[in-house]
Amino acid sequence: MKPMKGDIVVSHLLGFAILSILTANGALSIRLPDRITEGVKDSSTQPLKTAVFALGSFWRSEAAFGCLDGVIRTTVGYAGGTKTNPEFRSLGDHAESVQIEYDPKIINFRQLLEVFWSSHDSRQVFGQGPDVGNQYRSIIFTNGTEETRIASASKEREQTRSKSSIVTTQIQQLRMFYPAEPEHQKFELKRNYFLLQLIGNMPEEELVRSTIAAKLNGYAAELCPPRTQRQIDAKINDILRKGWPILRDV
């Protein structure tokens, strides 16, 4: 992971500390809700598509896709194996995977594949960096013939860029995706208490399906596109200036 940005992090923490002190002294009145319920987009009027990829540890994989325009929600889980109801400590032959629900009017499968290739080393056999094992293998899961064709062409292009090494990525028809346990969802965001406070005490089931949580999960890992990263920086700094620590959208 890239090192955290010093200035913005210090600004966030300092601002939060100042707000806390002012509140304690009665100098500033701010609202800290017990929870915020985020409206979930109605997929009946907005037909979404789903893509599933395996590209190493699903904690970081989820963050790599969460900030993309058109991505509505992300979920980590298990796919690619035969074991029924796998668990983190008992995966069987599944791979750690991320499921992406996206609006095809804004982003398409080819664009998601570009992020897939750029977010891991597809030449490493059964692992990514220090994470070694069958559960970390590289897989593109497809839904139907057209996606298989697109994935195959994409893999061929990736191979031409890596003539000295073999691209090990598998292409499989998706049979079943099993969501992982709650503690693994939005892992990068959950490690940043400051950001969790900015969106209120969102219940676990809402956090999993939240669009803003998906984006902030990518932001916490510093994996957002630079433009999106700057936009979120600006919103957070604006909230700190106004003393209204609630982030509703990014």
C-alpha positions as a Markdown table, in Angstrom:
| # | Residue | x | y | z |
|---|---|---|---|---|
| 1 | Met | 0.0 | 0.0 | 0.0 |
| 2 | Lys | 1.2 | 3.5 | -0.7 |
| 3 | Pro | 2.1 | 5.6 | 2.4 |
| 4 | Met | -0.7 | 7.6 | 3.8 |
| 5 | Lys | -0.8 | 11.3 | 2.8 |
| 6 | Gly | 0.6 | 13.2 | 5.8 |
| 7 | Asp | -1.0 | 16.6 | 5.4 |
| 8 | Ile | -4.6 | 15.5 | 4.9 |
| 9 | Val | -4.4 | 12.9 | 7.6 |
| 10 | Val | -2.9 | 15.3 | 10.1 |
| 11 | Ser | -5.5 | 17.9 | 9.1 |
| 12 | His | -8.4 | 15.4 | 9.6 |
| 13 | Leu | -7.2 | 14.2 | 13.0 |
| 14 | Leu | -6.3 | 17.7 | 14.2 |
| 15 | Gly | -9.7 | 19.1 | 13.0 |
| 16 | Phe | -11.5 | 16.2 | 14.7 |
| 17 | Ala | -9.6 | 16.8 | 17.9 |
| 18 | Ile | -10.4 | 20.6 | 17.8 |
| 19 | Leu | -14.1 | 19.8 | 17.3 |
| 20 | Ser | -14.1 | 17.5 | 20.2 |
| 21 | Ile | -12.5 | 20.0 | 22.5 |
| 22 | Leu | -14.8 | 22.8 | 21.5 |
| 23 | Thr | -17.8 | 20.6 | 22.0 |
| 24 | Ala | -16.7 | 19.5 | 25.4 |
| 25 | Asn | -16.3 | 23.2 | 26.5 |
| 26 | Gly | -19.7 | 24.1 | 25.2 |
| 27 | Ala | -18.3 | 26.5 | 22.6 |
| 28 | Leu | -19.7 | 24.7 | 19.6 |
| 29 | Ser | -22.9 | 22.7 | 19.1 |
| 30 | Ile | -22.7 | 19.9 | 16.5 |
| 31 | Arg | -24.9 | 16.9 | 15.8 |
| 32 | Leu | -23.5 | 13.4 | 16.2 |
| 33 | Pro | -26.2 | 11.0 | 15.2 |
| 34 | Asp | -26.5 | 7.5 | 16.5 |
| 35 | Arg | -26.8 | 6.3 | 12.9 |
| 36 | Ile | -27.5 | 7.4 | 9.4 |
| 37 | Thr | -29.6 | 5.4 | 7.1 |
| 38 | Glu | -28.4 | 5.7 | 3.5 |
| 39 | Gly | -30.9 | 5.4 | 0.7 |
| 40 | Val | -30.1 | 2.4 | -1.4 |
| 41 | Lys | -30.6 | 2.9 | -5.2 |
| 42 | Asp | -33.5 | 1.0 | -6.6 |
| 43 | Ser | -32.2 | -1.6 | -9.0 |
| 44 | Ser | -35.7 | -2.1 | -10.4 |
| 45 | Thr | -35.4 | 1.3 | -12.1 |
| 46 | Gln | -31.7 | 1.2 | -12.5 |
| 47 | Pro | -30.6 | -2.1 | -14.0 |
| 48 | Leu | -27.2 | -3.0 | -12.6 |
| 49 | Lys | -24.7 | -5.6 | -13.7 |
| 50 | Thr | -22.4 | -7.7 | -11.6 |
| 51 | Ala | -18.8 | -8.6 | -12.1 |
| 52 | Val | -16.7 | -10.9 | -9.9 |
| 53 | Phe | -12.8 | -11.0 | -9.8 |
| 54 | Ala | -10.2 | -12.7 | -7.7 |
| 55 | Leu | -6.9 | -10.8 | -7.5 |
| 56 | Gly | -5.2 | -11.6 | -4.2 |
| 57 | Ser | -6.4 | -10.6 | -0.8 |
| 58 | Phe | -10.0 | -9.5 | -1.0 |
| 59 | Trp | -9.5 | -6.7 | 1.5 |
| 60 | Arg | -7.4 | -4.6 | -0.9 |
| 61 | Ser | -9.3 | -6.0 | -4.0 |
| 62 | Glu | -12.5 | -4.5 | -2.7 |
| 63 | Ala | -10.9 | -1.1 | -2.2 |
| 64 | Ala | -9.4 | -1.1 | -5.7 |
| 65 | Phe | -12.9 | -1.0 | -7.3 |
| 66 | Gly | -15.0 | 0.9 | -4.7 |
| 67 | Cys | -14.0 | 4.4 | -5.9 |
| 68 | Leu | -14.8 | 4.0 | -9.6 |
| 69 | Asp | -17.6 | 6.1 | -11.1 |
| 70 | Gly | -20.5 | 3.8 | -11.8 |
| 71 | Val | -19.7 | 1.3 | -9.1 |
| 72 | Ile | -22.8 | 1.1 | -6.8 |
| 73 | Arg | -21.6 | -1.4 | -4.2 |
| 74 | Thr | -18.8 | -3.9 | -3.5 |
| 75 | Thr | -18.8 | -7.2 | -1.5 |
| 76 | Val | -16.0 | -9.5 | -0.6 |
| 77 | Gly | -16.5 | -13.2 | -0.7 |
| 78 | Tyr | -15.4 | -16.6 | -2.1 |
| 79 | Ala | -15.8 | -18.1 | -5.6 |
| 80 | Gly | -14.1 | -20.5 | -8.0 |
| 81 | Gly | -14.3 | -23.6 | -5.9 |
| 82 | Thr | -16.6 | -26.5 | -5.1 |
| 83 | Lys | -17.0 | -26.3 | -1.4 |
| 84 | Thr | -20.5 | -25.4 | -0.2 |
| 85 | Asn | -20.7 | -22.4 | 2.2 |
| 86 | Pro | -17.0 | -21.7 | 2.5 |
| 87 | Glu | -15.7 | -19.7 | 5.5 |
| 88 | Phe | -12.5 | -17.6 | 5.9 |
| 89 | Arg | -10.8 | -20.3 | 7.9 |
| 90 | Ser | -12.2 | -23.1 | 5.7 |
| 91 | Leu | -12.1 | -22.0 | 2.1 |
| 92 | Gly | -11.7 | -25.3 | 0.5 |
| 93 | Asp | -10.7 | -24.7 | -3.2 |
| 94 | His | -12.3 | -21.2 | -3.4 |
| 95 | Ala | -10.4 | -18.0 | -4.1 |
| 96 | Glu | -10.9 | -14.7 | -2.2 |
| 97 | Ser | -13.0 | -12.6 | -4.5 |
| 98 | Val | -14.7 | -9.3 | -4.9 |
| 99 | Gln | -18.2 | -8.8 | -6.3 |
| 100 | Ile | -18.9 | -5.5 | -8.0 |
| 101 | Glu | -22.4 | -4.2 | -8.8 |
| 102 | Tyr | -22.1 | -1.4 | -11.4 |
| 103 | Asp | -24.2 | 0.8 | -13.6 |
| 104 | Pro | -23.4 | -0.2 | -17.3 |
| 105 | Lys | -24.4 | 3.3 | -18.4 |
| 106 | Ile | -21.4 | 4.7 | -16.6 |
| 107 | Ile | -18.8 | 2.0 | -16.5 |
| 108 | Asn | -18.5 | -1.3 | -18.5 |
| 109 | Phe | -16.9 | -4.7 | -18.1 |
| 110 | Arg | -13.9 | -3.8 | -20.2 |
| 111 | Gln | -13.1 | -0.8 | -18.0 |
| 112 | Leu | -13.4 | -3.0 | -14.9 |
| 113 | Leu | -10.9 | -5.4 | -16.5 |
| 114 | Glu | -8.5 | -2.6 | -16.9 |
| 115 | Val | -8.6 | -2.0 | -13.1 |
| 116 | Phe | -8.3 | -5.7 | -12.5 |
| 117 | Trp | -5.1 | -6.0 | -14.5 |
| 118 | Ser | -3.5 | -2.8 | -13.0 |
| 119 | Ser | -4.3 | -3.8 | -9.4 |
| 120 | His | -2.3 | -7.0 | -9.1 |
| 121 | Asp | 0.5 | -9.1 | -10.7 |
| 122 | Ser | -1.2 | -11.6 | -13.0 |
| 123 | Arg | 2.1 | -13.4 | -13.6 |
| 124 | Gln | 2.5 | -14.5 | -10.0 |
| 125 | Val | 1.4 | -18.1 | -9.5 |
| 126 | Phe | -1.1 | -18.7 | -6.7 |
| 127 | Gly | -0.3 | -15.6 | -4.7 |
| 128 | Gln | 0.1 | -11.8 | -4.5 |
| 129 | Gly | 3.2 | -10.4 | -2.9 |
| 130 | Pro | 3.7 | -12.0 | 0.5 |
| 131 | Asp | 0.3 | -13.7 | 0.3 |
| 132 | Val | 0.9 | -17.1 | -1.1 |
| 133 | Gly | -1.7 | -19.8 | -1.5 |
| 134 | Asn | -4.4 | -21.2 | -3.8 |
| 135 | Gln | -7.0 | -18.7 | -2.4 |
| 136 | Tyr | -5.0 | -15.8 | -3.8 |
| 137 | Arg | -4.9 | -16.9 | -7.4 |
| 138 | Ser | -5.9 | -14.6 | -10.3 |
| 139 | Ile | -9.4 | -15.3 | -11.8 |
| 140 | Ile | -11.8 | -13.4 | -14.1 |
| 141 | Phe | -15.3 | -14.8 | -13.5 |
| 142 | Thr | -17.7 | -14.3 | -16.4 |
| 143 | Asn | -21.4 | -14.4 | -17.0 |
| 144 | Gly | -22.1 | -15.7 | -20.4 |
| 145 | Thr | -20.3 | -16.0 | -23.8 |
| 146 | Glu | -19.8 | -12.3 | -24.5 |
| 147 | Glu | -18.0 | -11.7 | -21.2 |
| 148 | Thr | -15.9 | -14.7 | -21.8 |
| 149 | Arg | -14.9 | -13.4 | -25.2 |
| 150 | Ile | -14.1 | -10.0 | -23.8 |
| 151 | Ala | -12.1 | -11.5 | -20.9 |
| 152 | Ser | -10.1 | -13.8 | -23.3 |
| 153 | Ala | -9.2 | -10.9 | -25.6 |
| 154 | Ser | -8.2 | -8.8 | -22.6 |
| 155 | Lys | -5.9 | -11.6 | -21.3 |
| 156 | Glu | -4.3 | -11.9 | -24.7 |
| 157 | Arg | -3.5 | -8.2 | -24.7 |
| 158 | Glu | -2.1 | -8.5 | -21.2 |
| 159 | Gln | 0.1 | -11.4 | -22.3 |
| 160 | Thr | 1.6 | -9.3 | -25.2 |
| 161 | Arg | 2.8 | -6.8 | -22.5 |
| 162 | Ser | 4.5 | -9.5 | -20.6 |
| 163 | Lys | 6.4 | -11.6 | -23.1 |
| 164 | Ser | 9.0 | -12.8 | -20.7 |
| 165 | Ser | 6.4 | -14.2 | -18.2 |
| 166 | Ile | 3.2 | -16.1 | -18.5 |
| 167 | Val | 0.0 | -14.5 | -17.4 |
| 168 | Thr | -1.5 | -17.0 | -15.0 |
| 169 | Thr | -5.0 | -15.6 | -14.8 |
| 170 | Gln | -7.8 | -18.1 | -15.1 |
| 171 | Ile | -11.1 | -17.3 | -16.9 |
| 172 | Gln | -14.1 | -19.2 | -15.4 |
| 173 | Gln | -17.8 | -19.1 | -15.7 |
| 174 | Leu | -19.2 | -17.9 | -12.4 |
| 175 | Arg | -21.1 | -20.7 | -10.6 |
| 176 | Met | -21.6 | -19.3 | -7.1 |
| 177 | Phe | -20.4 | -16.3 | -5.1 |
| 178 | Tyr | -20.5 | -16.7 | -1.3 |
| 179 | Pro | -20.3 | -13.4 | 0.6 |
| 180 | Ala | -17.6 | -13.4 | 3.3 |
| 181 | Glu | -18.2 | -12.8 | 7.0 |
| 182 | Pro | -19.2 | -9.2 | 8.0 |
| 183 | Glu | -15.8 | -8.5 | 9.6 |
| 184 | His | -14.1 | -8.8 | 6.2 |
| 185 | Gln | -16.4 | -6.3 | 4.4 |
| 186 | Lys | -15.1 | -2.7 | 3.9 |
| 187 | Phe | -11.9 | -3.7 | 5.8 |
| 188 | Glu | -9.9 | -0.7 | 4.9 |
| 189 | Leu | -12.6 | 1.7 | 5.9 |
| 190 | Lys | -13.1 | 0.0 | 9.2 |
| 191 | Arg | -9.5 | 0.6 | 10.1 |
| 192 | Asn | -10.1 | 4.3 | 9.8 |
| 193 | Tyr | -12.3 | 5.3 | 12.7 |
| 194 | Phe | -12.3 | 8.9 | 11.6 |
| 195 | Leu | -14.0 | 8.1 | 8.3 |
| 196 | Leu | -16.5 | 5.8 | 10.0 |
| 197 | Gln | -17.5 | 8.7 | 12.3 |
| 198 | Leu | -18.0 | 11.0 | 9.3 |
| 199 | Ile | -20.7 | 8.8 | 7.9 |
| 200 | Gly | -22.4 | 8.1 | 11.3 |
| 201 | Asn | -22.8 | 4.8 | 13.1 |
| 202 | Met | -24.0 | 2.9 | 10.0 |
| 203 | Pro | -25.2 | -0.6 | 10.9 |
| 204 | Glu | -23.2 | -3.5 | 9.5 |
| 205 | Glu | -25.9 | -4.6 | 7.0 |
| 206 | Glu | -26.0 | -1.0 | 5.6 |
| 207 | Leu | -22.3 | -0.6 | 5.5 |
| 208 | Val | -22.0 | -3.7 | 3.3 |
| 209 | Arg | -24.5 | -2.3 | 0.7 |
| 210 | Ser | -23.6 | 1.3 | 1.0 |
| 211 | Thr | -22.2 | 3.2 | -2.0 |
| 212 | Ile | -20.5 | 5.8 | 0.1 |
| 213 | Ala | -18.9 | 3.1 | 2.2 |
| 214 | Ala | -17.5 | 1.5 | -1.0 |
| 215 | Lys | -16.0 | 4.8 | -2.1 |
| 216 | Leu | -14.5 | 5.6 | 1.3 |
| 217 | Asn | -13.1 | 2.1 | 1.5 |
| 218 | Gly | -11.1 | 2.9 | -1.6 |
| 219 | Tyr | -10.3 | 6.3 | -0.3 |
| 220 | Ala | -9.0 | 4.9 | 3.0 |
| 221 | Ala | -6.6 | 2.6 | 1.0 |
| 222 | Glu | -5.6 | 5.6 | -1.2 |
| 223 | Leu | -6.7 | 3.6 | -4.3 |
| 224 | Cys | -9.2 | 6.2 | -5.7 |
| 225 | Pro | -8.4 | 7.9 | -9.0 |
| 226 | Pro | -6.6 | 11.2 | -8.2 |
| 227 | Arg | -9.6 | 13.4 | -9.1 |
| 228 | Thr | -11.9 | 11.4 | -6.8 |
| 229 | Gln | -9.3 | 11.5 | -4.0 |
| 230 | Arg | -9.2 | 15.3 | -4.3 |
| 231 | Gln | -12.9 | 15.6 | -4.3 |
| 232 | Ile | -13.3 | 13.6 | -1.1 |
| 233 | Asp | -10.4 | 15.6 | 0.5 |
| 234 | Ala | -12.3 | 18.8 | -0.3 |
| 235 | Lys | -15.6 | 17.5 | 1.2 |
| 236 | Ile | -14.0 | 16.3 | 4.4 |
| 237 | Asn | -12.1 | 19.6 | 4.8 |
| 238 | Asp | -15.4 | 21.5 | 4.2 |
| 239 | Ile | -17.1 | 19.5 | 6.9 |
| 240 | Leu | -14.3 | 20.2 | 9.4 |
| 241 | Arg | -14.5 | 23.9 | 8.7 |
| 242 | Lys | -18.3 | 23.9 | 9.2 |
| 243 | Gly | -18.2 | 21.7 | 12.3 |
| 244 | Trp | -20.8 | 19.4 | 10.8 |
| 245 | Pro | -19.1 | 15.9 | 10.9 |
| 246 | Ile | -21.6 | 14.1 | 8.7 |
| 247 | Leu | -20.5 | 12.9 | 5.2 |
| 248 | Arg | -23.6 | 11.9 | 3.2 |
| 249 | Asp | -22.2 | 11.6 | -0.3 |
| 250 | Val | -18.9 | 11.8 | -2.2 |
